[in-house]
Amino acid sequence: MGILMKRLLLLTLLLIQPLMTEAKSDDHIMVIINKSSDIEQLSKSQVKNIFMGTVSVDNIVPLGLPPGEVARSIFNVRVIGLTESRIRSYWAQMRFSGRLKEPDNASGIDDLIINIRSASNTIGYVPENTPLPDDIKVVFRSSEQ
């Protein structure tokens, strides 16, 4: 490879690196709850158990984002550890057996924040770069795992 090609490749990599770093920060999730809740922090396994319906923590009601929302896919993979199709299959089995009901979904991030602000026992997730009002606190960050 000639010197010109090497320099061109290096220049290209230097120019796209900030874009790659910015995209990575969008790949993380914050789990949020009303500030009036007694919960201060949750582990990844606690969050997973709450959203998969296997454990009830202080009557917390999980609220998800609708299918197709990028943050939902990131949450499912990074926190739950399953793809969207595997999670749909899990909830289909739970509904069929009558054991569990899957969490309701907000219509979007703004609706989720409105719901959490109005109910002290609702928990949800948003992209890590989402600005939050003062009456909502973060109890888990996927970037810290």
Phi, psi and omega in degrees: 000133181287164181299320180298318179294319179297317179294320179296318178296316179298316179298317178299314179297320179295325180286326182269348181303314178300326178294321179292321179294318180296318179296323179297322180293335177282350182272015180239157187238146169247135172264128188236156181209161177299138183299337181284351178292148177286344182287127180254327183205146176230149174275167178301317181292325177294317178299313179302313181296322178296312184283340177265001174077011184273342180218140174254124180247114176048041180057031179287136180250114179284142177229121183261182174259159184291154175304143181096342177286128183302318181299327178295315179298318179296316178301313182300316183283311186285324185257308181285323179088018180226154175283166179303317181294323177293322178292318177300319179296317178302311182291329175296318178295318181294319178295315182299319181278349180075015184277315185221156174247133181290155180299149173291162178242138171285165180281346180177184184297316180298317179296320178298315179297318177300315179297317181292323178295329185267351182223120185289346183253011180264137179235144180209187181221148180218162174302148185299334182270010180285126175290137183244145174290164184295337183268016176235139178237157179266129179247352178200141174231127179291337180289344180264010181259000000 
